Structure formats: C-alpha cells, structure tokens
Amino acid sequence: MTTKKSGGTPPPIRPGQKVPDSGIYSDGAKRATMVRGEPAPPTSDPGRKWRQVVDTNPKDRK
C-alpha cells in the first residue's frame, strides 16, 4: 500500500480499495466523504479513481 508523505497528496484510489486517509474525495463527477480504513465506494463511471480534495483530519498523518 502506498502512503502519503507529510504535505503531499495521497495517490488516487480505486473503488473497493481501503481508504488511506480520511477526507472528501472526488472522482471528477461526484464527491464522497470517506473514512480511513473503509472501502471506497463505486465511482460514477467505470475506470474512474477517487482523488482526495479535502483532508478532513490533517493531524492524523503518519
């Protein structure tokens, strides 16, 4: 699993993949709030990935 470095943006995640960092994610068409360790929901279209747009818990970085 790839992890986010301090100050960086986490890598995009695929639907069903465990979320590496809590926050608000976008697939380009819709947004979803995701919790670290939970599986990512399906995207709006096949082949899309989730990208974090807001880190809702910045003190939670490791």
mmCIF file as gemmi writes it, N, C-alpha and C atoms, coordinates in Angstrom:
data_model
loop_
_atom_site.group_PDB
_atom_site.id
_atom_site.type_symbol
_atom_site.label_atom_id
_atom_site.label_alt_id
_atom_site.label_comp_id
_atom_site.label_asym_id
_atom_site.label_entity_id
_atom_site.label_seq_id
_atom_site.pdbx_PDB_ins_code
_atom_site.Cartn_x
_atom_site.Cartn_y
_atom_site.Cartn_z
_atom_site.occupancy
_atom_site.B_iso_or_equiv
_atom_site.pdbx_formal_charge
_atom_site.auth_seq_id
_atom_site.auth_asym_id
_atom_site.pdbx_PDB_model_num
ATOM 1 N N . MET Axp A 1 ? 0.844 -1.183 0 1 0 ? 1 A 1
ATOM 2 C CA . MET Axp A 1 ? 0 0 0 1 0 ? 1 A 1
ATOM 3 C C . MET Axp A 1 ? 0.885 1.241 0 1 0 ? 1 A 1
ATOM 4 N N . THR Axp A 2 ? 0.551 2.191 -0.819 1 0 ? 2 A 1
ATOM 5 C CA . THR Axp A 2 ? 1.283 3.45 -0.88 1 0 ? 2 A 1
ATOM 6 C C . THR Axp A 2 ? 0.707 4.405 0.147 1 0 ? 2 A 1
ATOM 7 N N . THR Axp A 3 ? 1.574 5.091 0.864 1 0 ? 3 A 1
ATOM 8 C CA . THR Axp A 3 ? 1.092 6.031 1.87 1 0 ? 3 A 1
ATOM 9 C C . THR Axp A 3 ? 1.482 7.446 1.506 1 0 ? 3 A 1
ATOM 10 N N . LYS Axp A 4 ? 0.768 8.383 2.071 1 0 ? 4 A 1
ATOM 11 C CA . LYS Axp A 4 ? 1.003 9.803 1.811 1 0 ? 4 A 1
ATOM 12 C C . LYS Axp A 4 ? 2.164 10.288 2.67 1 0 ? 4 A 1
ATOM 13 N N . LYS Axp A 5 ? 3.034 11.078 2.08 1 0 ? 5 A 1
ATOM 14 C CA . LYS Axp A 5 ? 4.103 11.719 2.831 1 0 ? 5 A 1
ATOM 15 C C . LYS Axp A 5 ? 3.594 13.044 3.362 1 0 ? 5 A 1
ATOM 16 N N . SER Axp A 6 ? 4.195 13.518 4.413 1 0 ? 6 A 1
ATOM 17 C CA . SER Axp A 6 ? 3.766 14.771 5.024 1 0 ? 6 A 1
ATOM 18 C C . SER Axp A 6 ? 3.726 15.894 3.992 1 0 ? 6 A 1
ATOM 19 N N . GLY Axp A 7 ? 2.566 16.557 3.888 1 0 ? 7 A 1
ATOM 20 C CA . GLY Axp A 7 ? 2.421 17.679 2.971 1 0 ? 7 A 1
ATOM 21 C C . GLY Axp A 7 ? 2.084 17.284 1.549 1 0 ? 7 A 1
ATOM 22 N N . GLY Axp A 8 ? 2.058 15.992 1.253 1 0 ? 8 A 1
ATOM 23 C CA . GLY Axp A 8 ? 1.779 15.547 -0.104 1 0 ? 8 A 1
ATOM 24 C C . GLY Axp A 8 ? 0.327 15.159 -0.288 1 0 ? 8 A 1
ATOM 25 N N . THR Axp A 9 ? -0.015 14.859 -1.515 1 0 ? 9 A 1
ATOM 26 C CA . THR Axp A 9 ? -1.36 14.407 -1.839 1 0 ? 9 A 1
ATOM 27 C C . THR Axp A 9 ? -1.347 12.889 -1.913 1 0 ? 9 A 1
ATOM 28 N N . PRO Axp A 10 ? -2.321 12.227 -1.289 1 0 ? 10 A 1
ATOM 29 C CA . PRO Axp A 10 ? -2.33 10.765 -1.375 1 0 ? 10 A 1
ATOM 30 C C . PRO Axp A 10 ? -2.598 10.311 -2.807 1 0 ? 10 A 1
ATOM 31 N N . PRO Axp A 11 ? -2.153 9.121 -3.15 1 0 ? 11 A 1
ATOM 32 C CA . PRO Axp A 11 ? -2.379 8.622 -4.511 1 0 ? 11 A 1
ATOM 33 C C . PRO Axp A 11 ? -3.862 8.359 -4.75 1 0 ? 11 A 1
ATOM 34 N N . PRO Axp A 12 ? -4.307 8.361 -6.013 1 0 ? 12 A 1
ATOM 35 C CA . PRO Axp A 12 ? -5.709 8.046 -6.304 1 0 ? 12 A 1
ATOM 36 C C . PRO Axp A 12 ? -6.033 6.628 -5.841 1 0 ? 12 A 1
ATOM 37 N N . ILE Axp A 13 ? -7.288 6.397 -5.475 1 0 ? 13 A 1
ATOM 38 C CA . ILE Axp A 13 ? -7.687 5.062 -5.037 1 0 ? 13 A 1
ATOM 39 C C . ILE Axp A 13 ? -8.823 4.536 -5.901 1 0 ? 13 A 1
ATOM 40 N N . ARG Axp A 14 ? -8.834 3.225 -6.074 1 0 ? 14 A 1
ATOM 41 C CA . ARG Axp A 14 ? -9.857 2.555 -6.877 1 0 ? 14 A 1
ATOM 42 C C . ARG Axp A 14 ? -11.061 2.2 -6.005 1 0 ? 14 A 1
ATOM 43 N N . PRO Axp A 15 ? -12.238 2.05 -6.596 1 0 ? 15 A 1
ATOM 44 C CA . PRO Axp A 15 ? -13.403 1.602 -5.832 1 0 ? 15 A 1
ATOM 45 C C . PRO Axp A 15 ? -13.107 0.265 -5.151 1 0 ? 15 A 1
ATOM 46 N N . GLY Axp A 16 ? -13.508 0.141 -3.89 1 0 ? 16 A 1
ATOM 47 C CA . GLY Axp A 16 ? -13.279 -1.087 -3.14 1 0 ? 16 A 1
ATOM 48 C C . GLY Axp A 16 ? -11.961 -1.12 -2.395 1 0 ? 16 A 1
ATOM 49 N N . GLN Axp A 17 ? -11.023 -0.263 -2.773 1 0 ? 17 A 1
ATOM 50 C CA . GLN Axp A 17 ? -9.72 -0.201 -2.114 1 0 ? 17 A 1
ATOM 51 C C . GLN Axp A 17 ? -9.886 0.474 -0.755 1 0 ? 17 A 1
ATOM 52 N N . LYS Axp A 18 ? -9.066 0.068 0.237 1 0 ? 18 A 1
ATOM 53 C CA . LYS Axp A 18 ? -9.122 0.71 1.547 1 0 ? 18 A 1
ATOM 54 C C . LYS Axp A 18 ? -8.652 2.156 1.436 1 0 ? 18 A 1
ATOM 55 N N . VAL Axp A 19 ? -9.38 3.052 2.082 1 0 ? 19 A 1
ATOM 56 C CA . VAL Axp A 19 ? -9.071 4.48 2.048 1 0 ? 19 A 1
ATOM 57 C C . VAL Axp A 19 ? -7.853 4.742 2.944 1 0 ? 19 A 1
ATOM 58 N N . PRO Axp A 20 ? -6.773 5.364 2.411 1 0 ? 20 A 1
ATOM 59 C CA . PRO Axp A 20 ? -5.56 5.585 3.194 1 0 ? 20 A 1
ATOM 60 C C . PRO Axp A 20 ? -5.643 6.761 4.163 1 0 ? 20 A 1
ATOM 61 N N . ASP Axp A 21 ? -6.534 7.732 3.9 1 0 ? 21 A 1
ATOM 62 C CA . ASP Axp A 21 ? -6.616 8.932 4.731 1 0 ? 21 A 1
ATOM 63 C C . ASP Axp A 21 ? -8.04 9.489 4.668 1 0 ? 21 A 1
ATOM 64 N N . SER Axp A 22 ? -8.636 9.738 5.83 1 0 ? 22 A 1
ATOM 65 C CA . SER Axp A 22 ? -9.997 10.287 5.871 1 0 ? 22 A 1
ATOM 66 C C . SER Axp A 22 ? -10.052 11.626 5.159 1 0 ? 22 A 1
ATOM 67 N N . GLY Axp A 23 ? -11.159 11.871 4.464 1 0 ? 23 A 1
ATOM 68 C CA . GLY Axp A 23 ? -11.316 13.145 3.781 1 0 ? 23 A 1
ATOM 69 C C . GLY Axp A 23 ? -12.452 13.124 2.786 1 0 ? 23 A 1
ATOM 70 N N . ILE Axp A 24 ? -12.525 14.198 2.015 1 0 ? 24 A 1
ATOM 71 C CA . ILE Axp A 24 ? -13.509 14.299 0.949 1 0 ? 24 A 1
ATOM 72 C C . ILE Axp A 24 ? -12.785 13.988 -0.357 1 0 ? 24 A 1
ATOM 73 N N . TYR Axp A 25 ? -13.35 13.064 -1.111 1 0 ? 25 A 1
ATOM 74 C CA . TYR Axp A 25 ? -12.742 12.597 -2.35 1 0 ? 25 A 1
ATOM 75 C C . TYR Axp A 25 ? -13.661 12.907 -3.521 1 0 ? 25 A 1
ATOM 76 N N . SER Axp A 26 ? -13.081 13.063 -4.705 1 0 ? 26 A 1
ATOM 77 C CA . SER Axp A 26 ? -13.842 13.323 -5.922 1 0 ? 26 A 1
ATOM 78 C C . SER Axp A 26 ? -13.384 12.362 -7.008 1 0 ? 26 A 1
ATOM 79 N N . ASP Axp A 27 ? -14.342 11.936 -7.833 1 0 ? 27 A 1
ATOM 80 C CA . ASP Axp A 27 ? -13.978 11.113 -8.996 1 0 ? 27 A 1
ATOM 81 C C . ASP Axp A 27 ? -14.104 11.917 -10.282 1 0 ? 27 A 1
ATOM 82 N N . GLY Axp A 28 ? -14.285 13.225 -10.152 1 0 ? 28 A 1
ATOM 83 C CA . GLY Axp A 28 ? -14.435 14.103 -11.304 1 0 ? 28 A 1
ATOM 84 C C . GLY Axp A 28 ? -15.882 14.449 -11.589 1 0 ? 28 A 1
ATOM 85 N N . ALA Axp A 29 ? -16.807 13.603 -11.131 1 0 ? 29 A 1
ATOM 86 C CA . ALA Axp A 29 ? -18.228 13.858 -11.355 1 0 ? 29 A 1
ATOM 87 C C . ALA Axp A 29 ? -19 13.997 -10.043 1 0 ? 29 A 1
ATOM 88 N N . LYS Axp A 30 ? -18.563 13.274 -9.01 1 0 ? 30 A 1
ATOM 89 C CA . LYS Axp A 30 ? -19.237 13.384 -7.72 1 0 ? 30 A 1
ATOM 90 C C . LYS Axp A 30 ? -18.206 13.354 -6.6 1 0 ? 30 A 1
ATOM 91 N N . ARG Axp A 31 ? -18.655 13.759 -5.411 1 0 ? 31 A 1
ATOM 92 C CA . ARG Axp A 31 ? -17.788 13.773 -4.231 1 0 ? 31 A 1
ATOM 93 C C . ARG Axp A 31 ? -18.339 12.82 -3.189 1 0 ? 31 A 1
ATOM 94 N N . ALA Axp A 32 ? -17.45 12.312 -2.341 1 0 ? 32 A 1
ATOM 95 C CA . ALA Axp A 32 ? -17.856 11.422 -1.258 1 0 ? 32 A 1
ATOM 96 C C . ALA Axp A 32 ? -16.931 11.643 -0.069 1 0 ? 32 A 1
ATOM 97 N N . THR Axp A 33 ? -17.501 11.573 1.12 1 0 ? 33 A 1
ATOM 98 C CA . THR Axp A 33 ? -16.704 11.625 2.341 1 0 ? 33 A 1
ATOM 99 C C . THR Axp A 33 ? -16.307 10.195 2.67 1 0 ? 33 A 1
ATOM 100 N N . MET Axp A 34 ? -15.003 9.98 2.876 1 0 ? 34 A 1
ATOM 101 C CA . MET Axp A 34 ? -14.509 8.633 3.133 1 0 ? 34 A 1
ATOM 102 C C . MET Axp A 34 ? -13.719 8.599 4.431 1 0 ? 34 A 1
ATOM 103 N N . VAL Axp A 35 ? -13.768 7.436 5.089 1 0 ? 35 A 1
ATOM 104 C CA . VAL Axp A 35 ? -13.112 7.228 6.373 1 0 ? 35 A 1
ATOM 105 C C . VAL Axp A 35 ? -11.941 6.28 6.176 1 0 ? 35 A 1
ATOM 106 N N . ARG Axp A 36 ? -10.807 6.628 6.776 1 0 ? 36 A 1
ATOM 107 C CA . ARG Axp A 36 ? -9.6 5.804 6.661 1 0 ? 36 A 1
ATOM 108 C C . ARG Axp A 36 ? -9.891 4.359 7.076 1 0 ? 36 A 1
ATOM 109 N N . GLY Axp A 37 ? -9.425 3.42 6.265 1 0 ? 37 A 1
ATOM 110 C CA . GLY Axp A 37 ? -9.581 2.003 6.551 1 0 ? 37 A 1
ATOM 111 C C . GLY Axp A 37 ? -10.846 1.379 5.987 1 0 ? 37 A 1
ATOM 112 N N . GLU Axp A 38 ? -11.803 2.188 5.568 1 0 ? 38 A 1
ATOM 113 C CA . GLU Axp A 38 ? -13.047 1.683 4.978 1 0 ? 38 A 1
ATOM 114 C C . GLU Axp A 38 ? -12.869 1.548 3.462 1 0 ? 38 A 1
ATOM 115 N N . PRO Axp A 39 ? -13.646 0.67 2.818 1 0 ? 39 A 1
ATOM 116 C CA . PRO Axp A 39 ? -13.534 0.544 1.359 1 0 ? 39 A 1
ATOM 117 C C . PRO Axp A 39 ? -14.137 1.751 0.639 1 0 ? 39 A 1
ATOM 118 N N . ALA Axp A 40 ? -13.506 2.159 -0.438 1 0 ? 40 A 1
ATOM 119 C CA . ALA Axp A 40 ? -14.012 3.278 -1.25 1 0 ? 40 A 1
ATOM 120 C C . ALA Axp A 40 ? -15.263 2.832 -2.002 1 0 ? 40 A 1
ATOM 121 N N . PRO Axp A 41 ? -16.254 3.712 -2.134 1 0 ? 41 A 1
ATOM 122 C CA . PRO Axp A 41 ? -17.484 3.357 -2.851 1 0 ? 41 A 1
ATOM 123 C C . PRO Axp A 41 ? -17.263 3.306 -4.366 1 0 ? 41 A 1
ATOM 124 N N . PRO Axp A 42 ? -18.258 2.8 -5.099 1 0 ? 42 A 1
ATOM 125 C CA . PRO Axp A 42 ? -18.155 2.814 -6.565 1 0 ? 42 A 1
ATOM 126 C C . PRO Axp A 42 ? -18.062 4.25 -7.089 1 0 ? 42 A 1
ATOM 127 N N . THR Axp A 43 ? -17.393 4.426 -8.215 1 0 ? 43 A 1
ATOM 128 C CA . THR Axp A 43 ? -17.307 5.74 -8.854 1 0 ? 43 A 1
ATOM 129 C C . THR Axp A 43 ? -18.501 5.93 -9.785 1 0 ? 43 A 1
ATOM 130 N N . SER Axp A 44 ? -18.65 7.136 -10.311 1 0 ? 44 A 1
ATOM 131 C CA . SER Axp A 44 ? -19.787 7.438 -11.181 1 0 ? 44 A 1
ATOM 132 C C . SER Axp A 44 ? -19.695 6.734 -12.537 1 0 ? 44 A 1
ATOM 133 N N . ASP Axp A 45 ? -18.487 6.439 -12.991 1 0 ? 45 A 1
ATOM 134 C CA . ASP Axp A 45 ? -18.277 5.74 -14.261 1 0 ? 45 A 1
ATOM 135 C C . ASP Axp A 45 ? -17.158 4.714 -14.097 1 0 ? 45 A 1
ATOM 136 N N . PRO Axp A 46 ? -17.237 3.576 -14.802 1 0 ? 46 A 1
ATOM 137 C CA . PRO Axp A 46 ? -16.16 2.594 -14.738 1 0 ? 46 A 1
ATOM 138 C C . PRO Axp A 46 ? -14.822 3.211 -15.169 1 0 ? 46 A 1
ATOM 139 N N . GLY Axp A 47 ? -13.759 2.789 -14.529 1 0 ? 47 A 1
ATOM 140 C CA . GLY Axp A 47 ? -12.427 3.268 -14.891 1 0 ? 47 A 1
ATOM 141 C C . GLY Axp A 47 ? -11.985 4.519 -14.152 1 0 ? 47 A 1
ATOM 142 N N . ARG Axp A 48 ? -12.889 5.179 -13.446 1 0 ? 48 A 1
ATOM 143 C CA . ARG Axp A 48 ? -12.505 6.373 -12.681 1 0 ? 48 A 1
ATOM 144 C C . ARG Axp A 48 ? -11.883 5.968 -11.356 1 0 ? 48 A 1
ATOM 145 N N . LYS Axp A 49 ? -11.107 6.895 -10.789 1 0 ? 49 A 1
ATOM 146 C CA . LYS Axp A 49 ? -10.499 6.699 -9.473 1 0 ? 49 A 1
ATOM 147 C C . LYS Axp A 49 ? -10.855 7.882 -8.591 1 0 ? 49 A 1
ATOM 148 N N . TRP Axp A 50 ? -10.808 7.663 -7.296 1 0 ? 50 A 1
ATOM 149 C CA . TRP Axp A 50 ? -11.061 8.722 -6.319 1 0 ? 50 A 1
ATOM 150 C C . TRP Axp A 50 ? -9.775 9.473 -6.019 1 0 ? 50 A 1
ATOM 151 N N . ARG Axp A 51 ? -9.862 10.799 -5.919 1 0 ? 51 A 1
ATOM 152 C CA . ARG Axp A 51 ? -8.727 11.651 -5.544 1 0 ? 51 A 1
ATOM 153 C C . ARG Axp A 51 ? -9.165 12.522 -4.375 1 0 ? 51 A 1
ATOM 154 N N . GLN Axp A 52 ? -8.306 12.617 -3.369 1 0 ? 52 A 1
ATOM 155 C CA . GLN Axp A 52 ? -8.655 13.417 -2.194 1 0 ? 52 A 1
ATOM 156 C C . GLN Axp A 52 ? -8.607 14.905 -2.542 1 0 ? 52 A 1
ATOM 157 N N . VAL Axp A 53 ? -9.686 15.638 -2.2 1 0 ? 53 A 1
ATOM 158 C CA . VAL Axp A 53 ? -9.748 17.074 -2.452 1 0 ? 53 A 1
ATOM 159 C C . VAL Axp A 53 ? -9.721 17.875 -1.156 1 0 ? 53 A 1
ATOM 160 N N . VAL Axp A 54 ? -10.135 17.266 -0.03 1 0 ? 54 A 1
ATOM 161 C CA . VAL Axp A 54 ? -10.085 17.926 1.276 1 0 ? 54 A 1
ATOM 162 C C . VAL Axp A 54 ? -9.635 16.9 2.308 1 0 ? 54 A 1
ATOM 163 N N . ASP Axp A 55 ? -8.573 17.224 3.049 1 0 ? 55 A 1
ATOM 164 C CA . ASP Axp A 55 ? -8.116 16.376 4.146 1 0 ? 55 A 1
ATOM 165 C C . ASP Axp A 55 ? -8.869 16.819 5.392 1 0 ? 55 A 1
ATOM 166 N N . THR Axp A 56 ? -9.834 16.018 5.839 1 0 ? 56 A 1
ATOM 167 C CA . THR Axp A 56 ? -10.669 16.414 6.971 1 0 ? 56 A 1
ATOM 168 C C . THR Axp A 56 ? -10.01 16.163 8.317 1 0 ? 56 A 1
ATOM 169 N N . ASN Axp A 57 ? -8.863 15.51 8.324 1 0 ? 57 A 1
ATOM 170 C CA . ASN Axp A 57 ? -8.185 15.196 9.575 1 0 ? 57 A 1
ATOM 171 C C . ASN Axp A 57 ? -6.674 15.327 9.391 1 0 ? 57 A 1
ATOM 172 N N . PRO Axp A 58 ? -6.161 16.549 9.151 1 0 ? 58 A 1
ATOM 173 C CA . PRO Axp A 58 ? -4.739 16.709 8.839 1 0 ? 58 A 1
ATOM 174 C C . PRO Axp A 58 ? -3.797 16.298 9.967 1 0 ? 58 A 1
ATOM 175 N N . LYS Axp A 59 ? -4.261 16.259 11.198 1 0 ? 59 A 1
ATOM 176 C CA . LYS Axp A 59 ? -3.401 15.857 12.319 1 0 ? 59 A 1
ATOM 177 C C . LYS Axp A 59 ? -3.244 14.348 12.393 1 0 ? 59 A 1
ATOM 178 N N . ASP Axp A 60 ? -3.953 13.626 11.54 1 0 ? 60 A 1
ATOM 179 C CA . ASP Axp A 60 ? -3.967 12.165 11.555 1 0 ? 60 A 1
ATOM 180 C C . ASP Axp A 60 ? -2.89 11.555 10.659 1 0 ? 60 A 1
ATOM 181 N N . ARG Axp A 61 ? -1.999 12.355 10.133 1 0 ? 61 A 1
ATOM 182 C CA . ARG Axp A 61 ? -0.965 11.849 9.215 1 0 ? 61 A 1
ATOM 183 C C . ARG Axp A 61 ? 0.073 11.041 9.969 1 0 ? 61 A 1
ATOM 184 N N . LYS Axp A 62 ? 0.557 9.996 9.291 1 0 ? 62 A 1
ATOM 185 C CA . LYS Axp A 62 ? 1.62 9.176 9.882 1 0 ? 62 A 1
ATOM 186 C C . LYS Axp A 62 ? 2.834 9.21 9.002 1 0 ? 62 A 1
